[in-house]
Amino acid sequence: MDAELPPLGSVVFLDMETTGLNPYQDKVITIQVRRGGVTTVWREWELGEPGVIEGFFGFTDSVFRRKTHFVGYNLPKFDLPFLTRRAEANGLLGEERWRILNSYLHVVDLYQLLGDHYVSAKLFYAKLAGRTQTTRNEDIPTLYHQGSYQKIEEYIENEMQSMELLYQALLKQDFYQRLVQLRKNIINR
């Protein structure tokens, strides 16, 4: 584990929304990235699921992977495996894509850093910035099936801004460095 979080200029915030939790029956409805304060969203209702996945893959091709860190919540255990399975189901997962998804992407997982405190910390920093979130993640599949795309868009923008604010707060505090030291102390016992 590195001793420091990557600087804000070298990170891309990553998230995706799905119709459920099972990549064998559910699908990706959005993939969103945020870099330099700008959120880019690929939407299934505009591009179809293959277009969403191809759009994200095109983005990963455009960033210098060795210096870019993808920051998100539970990326290695949910988002990236789900994306890999859906790419495979849509015939988009060649050998090169497999290597990119499984070894070239550098990931900072906020779930591993904050655990179950992630949601409350994100909400705290969102409130400090004057943002409120009325839509919950579990509402997204229903909103999608109802065609309430504007509510999904608002949720996504709020989530991405809140994630960025939380990451900025982590950079300003010695929280991460203390966490690394604590883990080293536990391992060395």
Secondary structure, DSSP 8 states (H G I E B T S, - for coil): --SS---GGGEEEEEEEESSS-TTT--EEEEEEEETTEEEEEEHHHHHHHHHHHHHHHHHHHS-GGG-EEEESSIIIIIHHHHHHHHHHTT---HHHHHIIIII-EEEEHHHHHTTHHHHHHHHHHHHTT----S-GGGHHHHHHHT-HHHHHHHHHHHHHHHHHHHHHHHHSSHHHHHHHHHHHHHT-
